[in-house]
Amino acid sequence: MAYVVQPMVLDDVEEVSRVETECFTTPWPINAYRRELRENRLSKYLVLRWSSSDGRRVETNVGSAAAGDPLAGMRRAVSQLLRPFGVGDQPRSTLPSILGFAGLWLMFDEAHITTIGVRRTVRGLGLGELLLVNLVESARELGANRLTLEVRVSNHVAQSLYRKYTFKEEGVRKRYYSDNGEDALIMWSDRIDAPAFVDTFRVLRTELDRKIAALSAPIVESRV
Ligand SMILES: CC(C)(COP(=O)(O)OP(=O)(O)OC[C@H]1O[C@@H](n2cnc3c(N)ncnc32)[C@H](O)[C@@H]1OP(=O)(O)O)[C@@H](O)C(=O)NCCC(=O)NCCS
């Protein structure tokens, strides 16, 4: 079992939307993701899963409950009854499989990061960074030279993540966020084909891979 990043597919969209509501006060309408996946050839969307190491999805009771599994309630009750005896407590069976998501648009030779988010209960473990490095790699594959994004001036956690990967503030969009009129910082990475970036990226990626490999199974609250 491992944390894996995979291309987002249409079947992922409902779960991505649920994760997104944990991340943003103004999430995208669910159809926006569907449209992006179906129609936007210049976009790339990723999901982060706790998955079998060969990339296969972990089947979860969450999925079957959402699909109307009539035995889900009974299974949950049995699991609760057995918990004091250390039996029936099967965290993997109640895991939502998607823990984070991210996306970008290619505009000429610039990759615009449109979204990135991680479930609240698994933040601070390196998973947001894992998504970002995958976005950088996707941007490189698509032929981008630099990455750019907007971030709330108050979002110091995300800014810190971006700064780690050479992003710097190059402008402000006044009152960019409609929910509270907050300004956005416009941040740009260094050129991702520059030798200095390539070296820094390689070092950070190696450290991150080590950190992620040492993580155990994610602990997330059950939605069953
Ligand atoms: C931003 C977000 C994706 C970061 O994901 P994460 O998994 O929590 O972050 P990671 O554990 O991978 O940390 C990577 C870096 O982020 C920064 N960071 C993470 N948590 C932080 C904290 N509590 N305080 C300050 N910086 C922090 C650090 O630079 C960290 O690098 P380090 O480990 O070398 O210190 C996540 O907080 C999130 O989903 N937030 C809500 C959605 C959002 O704001 N998205 C960005 C929109 S622009």
The ligand as an SDF file (V2000), in Angstrom:
LIG
                    3D

 48 50  0  0  0  0  0  0  0  0999 V2000
   -2.0060   24.1120    1.1150 C   0  0  0  0  0  0  0  0  0  0  0  0
   -2.1180   22.6060    1.3440 C   0  0  0  0  0  0  0  0  0  0  0  0
   -2.4210   21.9230    0.0030 C   0  0  0  0  0  0  0  0  0  0  0  0
   -0.7610   22.0920    1.8820 C   0  0  0  0  0  0  0  0  0  0  0  0
   -0.8490   20.6940    1.9920 O   0  0  0  0  0  0  0  0  0  0  0  0
   -0.2250   19.8980    3.2330 P   0  0  0  0  0  0  0  0  0  0  0  0
   -0.2970   18.4650    2.8880 O   0  0  0  0  0  0  0  0  0  0  0  0
   -0.8510   20.3260    4.4930 O   0  0  0  0  0  0  0  0  0  0  0  0
    1.2730   20.4450    3.2360 O   0  0  0  0  0  0  0  0  0  0  0  0
    2.5890   19.5590    3.3670 P   0  0  0  0  0  0  0  0  0  0  0  0
    2.5200   18.7340    4.5890 O   0  0  0  0  0  0  0  0  0  0  0  0
    2.8660   18.8690    2.0850 O   0  0  0  0  0  0  0  0  0  0  0  0
    3.6870   20.6840    3.6330 O   0  0  0  0  0  0  0  0  0  0  0  0
    4.4720   21.2070    2.5640 C   0  0  0  0  0  0  0  0  0  0  0  0
    4.9460   22.5860    2.9280 C   0  0  0  0  0  0  0  0  0  0  0  0
    3.8090   23.4430    3.1570 O   0  0  0  0  0  0  0  0  0  0  0  0
    4.1140   24.3530    4.2110 C   0  0  0  0  0  0  0  0  0  0  0  0
    3.2920   24.0550    5.3630 N   0  0  0  0  0  0  0  0  0  0  0  0
    2.5360   22.9600    5.6050 C   0  0  0  0  0  0  0  0  0  0  0  0
    1.8640   23.0840    6.7760 N   0  0  0  0  0  0  0  0  0  0  0  0
    2.2350   24.2760    7.2800 C   0  0  0  0  0  0  0  0  0  0  0  0
    1.8830   24.9910    8.4600 C   0  0  0  0  0  0  0  0  0  0  0  0
    1.0020   24.4790    9.3520 N   0  0  0  0  0  0  0  0  0  0  0  0
    2.4130   26.2180    8.6620 N   0  0  0  0  0  0  0  0  0  0  0  0
    3.2690   26.7430    7.7630 C   0  0  0  0  0  0  0  0  0  0  0  0
    3.6490   26.1210    6.6140 N   0  0  0  0  0  0  0  0  0  0  0  0
    3.1430   24.9050    6.3900 C   0  0  0  0  0  0  0  0  0  0  0  0
    5.5840   24.1210    4.5470 C   0  0  0  0  0  0  0  0  0  0  0  0
    6.3570   24.9110    3.6790 O   0  0  0  0  0  0  0  0  0  0  0  0
    5.7480   22.6550    4.2010 C   0  0  0  0  0  0  0  0  0  0  0  0
    7.0790   22.3270    3.9430 O   0  0  0  0  0  0  0  0  0  0  0  0
    7.9910   21.7350    5.1420 P   0  0  0  0  0  0  0  0  0  0  0  0
    7.3530   20.4320    5.5120 O   0  0  0  0  0  0  0  0  0  0  0  0
    9.3510   21.5860    4.5540 O   0  0  0  0  0  0  0  0  0  0  0  0
    7.9020   22.7390    6.2570 O   0  0  0  0  0  0  0  0  0  0  0  0
   -3.2110   22.2690    2.3940 C   0  0  0  0  0  0  0  0  0  0  0  0
   -2.9550   23.0120    3.5570 O   0  0  0  0  0  0  0  0  0  0  0  0
   -4.6360   22.5600    1.9360 C   0  0  0  0  0  0  0  0  0  0  0  0
   -5.2840   21.7130    1.3180 O   0  0  0  0  0  0  0  0  0  0  0  0
   -5.1560   23.7650    2.2560 N   0  0  0  0  0  0  0  0  0  0  0  0
   -6.5330   24.1610    1.8790 C   0  0  0  0  0  0  0  0  0  0  0  0
   -6.6100   24.4290    0.3940 C   0  0  0  0  0  0  0  0  0  0  0  0
   -5.6520   25.5220   -0.0200 C   0  0  0  0  0  0  0  0  0  0  0  0
   -5.4540   26.5050    0.6760 O   0  0  0  0  0  0  0  0  0  0  0  0
   -5.0570   25.3230   -1.2140 N   0  0  0  0  0  0  0  0  0  0  0  0
   -4.1360   26.2910   -1.7810 C   0  0  0  0  0  0  0  0  0  0  0  0
   -4.8920   27.2690   -2.6030 C   0  0  0  0  0  0  0  0  0  0  0  0
   -3.8160   28.4760   -3.3520 S   0  0  0  0  0  0  0  0  0  0  0  0
  1  2  1  0
  2  3  1  0
  2  4  1  0
  2 36  1  0
  4  5  1  0
  5  6  1  0
  6  7  2  0
  6  8  1  0
  6  9  1  0
  9 10  1  0
 10 11  2  0
 10 12  1  0
 10 13  1  0
 13 14  1  0
 14 15  1  0
 15 16  1  0
 15 30  1  0
 16 17  1  0
 17 18  1  0
 17 28  1  0
 18 19  1  0
 18 27  1  0
 19 20  2  0
 20 21  1  0
 21 22  1  0
 21 27  2  0
 22 23  1  0
 22 24  2  0
 24 25  1  0
 25 26  2  0
 26 27  1  0
 28 29  1  0
 28 30  1  0
 30 31  1  0
 31 32  1  0
 32 33  2  0
 32 34  1  0
 32 35  1  0
 36 37  1  0
 36 38  1  0
 38 39  2  0
 38 40  1  0
 40 41  1  0
 41 42  1  0
 42 43  1  0
 43 44  2  0
 43 45  1  0
 45 46  1  0
 46 47  1  0
 47 48  1  0
M  END
$$$$
